[in-house]
Amino acid sequence: MSHKLSAIFSNVCNICRVLRIKFMELNEFAEIILFGQNINSDKLLKPINLTDNKKYKAITAPKIPGRPAELKVRDDSAIKKTKFPNREQIYRNEQRGYILHFFANHELLAMEIMALVLLKFPEAPKTFRMGIAKTILEEQNHLSLYIERMHQLGVSFGEIPVNSFFWNCLSSLQSPFEFVTQMSMTFEQANLDYSLFYKNLMLKVEDLITASILEQVYLEEIGHVKHGVSWFHKWKDPNVSDWDAYTNALKYPLTPARAKGILFDEAGRKKSGLSDNYIKKLSLFSTSKGRPPSILFFNPDCEKEIARKNIGFTPSSTIKNLKNDCSSLMQFVASKEDIVLVERIPGNDFLSKIQACGFAIPEWQLVQDNKIILKKFLHNYVSSLKPWGWSPESIAFLKLFKPKMISKSDFQNNIFNEDFFNINIKIIYSKIYSLEVLNKLLNHFENFRNIFPSPDQLPKIAFCYDSTIKIISDFFSANNYSFIVIKAPYGCSGQNMKKVRSCDLTKSESNWIKKILKEQNSLIIEPWFNKVSDLSYQSKITELKEIINIGSTEFLTNQNGQYKGTFVGSKKFHHSLNYKKFFYNNFNNTNGIEEILKAVSTFVGANLLQTNFEGPFGIDAFIYEDKNSTYGYRIKPLCEINPRITMGRVALEISKRIQTGTFAIWVHLRISDILNANFTNISDFIACIEKICPIILDSNTSNTPLIKEGILFTNEALTAKSVLTTLIVGKNVLDTFTSTTGIKIIN
């Protein structure tokens, strides 16, 4: 702004301040707010009456608004940022003053943007413009209150750098409609949450003065949002929903996530005139506010695809149904800033129940025919790609995100090299690789020989039909096993396997053996043990080549070894005393089986590092009865390596929302079993279960709620075709479920 123009503004301000002008034109007021460089005489100028009678031409937005030197807005990258104070720091006066400094700058930016709107759109309805002027006057009062309170707390306005994010987002507004959607319904709506949250926080530290200021800001902010909402309803297409009209009006980097704060103030939004449907959709909306998101994708057919050795195989109906039912489970291993790719976005009612239990809701991105709609993908960058498991199909599909990748991970960049996958990653999906690692760890952990399998119990590999028959015969001859199990090298747990009763194979068994030998060149053969419990341990390898141990689970399988569910709360209640003694025995000065599994997982991770693998992995193990063992039990410490996300990992993430010490189990119920349990349809089943076993949350938790008791369905029941994943919390709840449905979870 020229020195001459600055002098004019200064003179006008002085006249207003000295003579207390009763009437001032709206454009003159807006010019002083926008271009003035003094806080007290310009930004806080308050004429007694404002009129909007003078015609004037629209202006072009300046690069930055007028400010005193210490408050000049700067590009975010050009300033040394002051971190927003955390909850522990607000006990200090200075830190509370810094919080108000952030808020004061936001109020000042809001005033300047509103002044810009008045000057950019002189033809907008007068009532709309006067409503903005009224809002500016209230924002001035907020700014004055913040500055005064900051001074009392020992902080001056301009003491810390201020950023230009609001200005950068909104100074290019093209219409009043964009203003009400991007300012009133985004930044001001978010301030409902922030002002209420920090008011409550100030009350906790007994800063009643600051709390009172924030209460006033909150109440007046409702009116500011309401002003925008009323004009939004007048201007939007009546044939378009409020939510769609709102989201369509936003321009990146603005997303609905910017319209929410730390808490979600539903009551304030209702008072502002926002519709129930809009409020619900906003409450469930998530996206990154700046951090490049990770992309998660559920591809449960990865092992089968690898076994087929080529891209483009047709998944079975079982796999298709599993993908339909369980794609949304990726939300439990995602953060609220991550993106989960799905063919159908879960419904609001389902997501509301999940959210009410403290689970984060990620951003959902639709995939159609295994293709993502990139024109609706707004993010410039992504941090990492996280399929359920890496396979040729998932690599080909996710390759489209490669140009957006900013990860420094060697693995994330190399995975798109076909040779890298075939040489390094494919082999670790093989049960033969798991067997090789098992043999290594048995030698490494010699001190545990008395609880690990004896040499005659270890799996054997066959490469032809005759050797297969011989190994089966040798196992049956050496021990009194009821079954011998034959496994394909590649295949999901409990699948691509056969249990045989004797060496006299049926035609079906013989044909299956020949088929697998032809397709995969080998078989793994081992005894079928009298298992007492199935165990897993979950870990991950970071891009820094660190092995991070996450935790162990006990899981349930059916008679064929296929996954049924996982204990996610207090464990071991259903086991015998002798089992518990074995499980918690301090073998060789350890803290029991769980510590041994942790060591095994670390050992496996070290082996995976040699293949350049990175990401989540799980190991499966089991405890079985053995009368020849000193303890009556043994543990097979490694029966399978899963170099991917697993249901055990999902279960561990779900367990974080369960009250400590509570029994809980996460089970996969078959839809066919539900319909065979005297329920006409799934809707009746859901209504019945939610009535007799409602979710009860722990009211004593100060932040995110914990589940104390009840049943929560963790995938969308009404669209499920084969599997309904169900969290049952409380032993009495499990008993009620079993007696009501007749469905037995634990044998």
Stockholm file with secondary structure:
# STOCKHOLM 1.0

chainA/1-747         MSHKLSAIFSNVCNICRVLRIKFMELNEFAEIILFGQNINSDKLLKPINLTDNKKYKAITAPKIPGRPAELKVRDDSAIKKTKFPNREQIYRNEQRGYILHFFANHELLAMEIMALVLLKFPEAPKTFRMGIAKTILEEQNHLSLYIERMHQLGVSFGEIPVNSFFWNCLSSLQSPFEFVTQMSMTFEQANLDYSLFYKNLMLKVEDLITASILEQVYLEEIGHVKHGVSWFHKWKDPNVSDWDAYTNALKYPLTPARAKGILFDEAGRKKSGLSDNYIKKLSLFSTSKGRPPSILFFNPDCEKEIARKNIGFTPSSTIKNLKNDCSSLMQFVASKEDIVLVERIPGNDFLSKIQACGFAIPEWQLVQDNKIILKKFLHNYVSSLKPWGWSPESIAFLKLFKPKMISKSDFQNNIFNEDFFNINIKIIYSKIYSLEVLNKLLNHFENFRNIFPSPDQLPKIAFCYDSTIKIISDFFSANNYSFIVIKAPYGCSGQNMKKVRSCDLTKSESNWIKKILKEQNSLIIEPWFNKVSDLSYQSKITELKEIINIGSTEFLTNQNGQYKGTFVGSKKFHHSLNYKKFFYNNFNNTNGIEEILKAVSTFVGANLLQTNFEGPFGIDAFIYEDKNSTYGYRIKPLCEINPRITMGRVALEISKRIQTGTFAIWVHLRISDILNANFTNISDFIACIEKICPIILDSNTSNTPLIKEGILFTNEALTAKSVLTTLIVGKNVLDTFTSTTGIKIIN
#=GR chainA/1-747 SS CCHHHHHHHHHHHHHHHHHCCSEEEHHHHHHHHHHCCCIIIIITCCCSEEECCCCCCCCCCCSSCCCCGGGCCBCGGGSCCCCCCCTTGGGSHHHHHHHHHHHHHHHHHHHHHHHHHHHHCTTSCHHHHHHHHHHHHHHHHHHHHHHHHHHHTTCCTTSSCCBCHHHHHHTTCCSHHHHIIIIIIIIHHHHHHHHHHHHHHHHHTTCHHHHHHHHHHHHHHHHHHHHHHHHHHHHSCTTSCHHHHHHHHCCTTCCGGGGCCSSCCHHHHHHTTCCHHHHHHHHHCCCCSSSCCEEEECCTTHHHHHHHTSTTCCCCHHHHHHHHHHGGGGGGGSCTTSEEEESSCCCHHHHHHHHHTTCCCCEEEEEETTEECGGGCCCSCBSEEEESSCCHHHHHHHGGGGGGBCCCCHHHHHTTSHHHIIIIIGGGGSHHHHHHHHHHHHHHTGGGTTTSCCGGGSCEEESSHHHHHHHHHHHHHHSCCSCEEEECSSCCTTSSEEEESSSSCCHHHHHHHHHHHHHHSCEEEEECCCEEEEEEEEEEECTTSCEEEEEEEEEEECTTSCEEEEECSSCCTTSCHHHHHHHHCCGGGCSCHHHHHHHHHHHHHHHHHTTTCCEEEEEEEEEEECTTSTTSEEEEEEEEEECSCCHHHHHHHHHTTBCTTCCEEEEEEEHHHHHTTTCSSHHHHHHHHHHHSCCEECTTCSSSCCEEEEEEECSCGGGCSSEEEEEEESHHHHHHHHHHHCCCSCC
#=GC SS_cons         CCHHHHHHHHHHHHHHHHHCCSEEEHHHHHHHHHHCCCIIIIITCCCSEEECCCCCCCCCCCSSCCCCGGGCCBCGGGSCCCCCCCTTGGGSHHHHHHHHHHHHHHHHHHHHHHHHHHHHCTTSCHHHHHHHHHHHHHHHHHHHHHHHHHHHTTCCTTSSCCBCHHHHHHTTCCSHHHHIIIIIIIIHHHHHHHHHHHHHHHHHTTCHHHHHHHHHHHHHHHHHHHHHHHHHHHHSCTTSCHHHHHHHHCCTTCCGGGGCCSSCCHHHHHHTTCCHHHHHHHHHCCCCSSSCCEEEECCTTHHHHHHHTSTTCCCCHHHHHHHHHHGGGGGGGSCTTSEEEESSCCCHHHHHHHHHTTCCCCEEEEEETTEECGGGCCCSCBSEEEESSCCHHHHHHHGGGGGGBCCCCHHHHHTTSHHHIIIIIGGGGSHHHHHHHHHHHHHHTGGGTTTSCCGGGSCEEESSHHHHHHHHHHHHHHSCCSCEEEECSSCCTTSSEEEESSSSCCHHHHHHHHHHHHHHSCEEEEECCCEEEEEEEEEEECTTSCEEEEEEEEEEECTTSCEEEEECSSCCTTSCHHHHHHHHCCGGGCSCHHHHHHHHHHHHHHHHHTTTCCEEEEEEEEEEECTTSTTSEEEEEEEEEECSCCHHHHHHHHHTTBCTTCCEEEEEEEHHHHHTTTCSSHHHHHHHHHHHSCCEECTTCSSSCCEEEEEEECSCGGGCSSEEEEEEESHHHHHHHHHHHCCCSCC
//
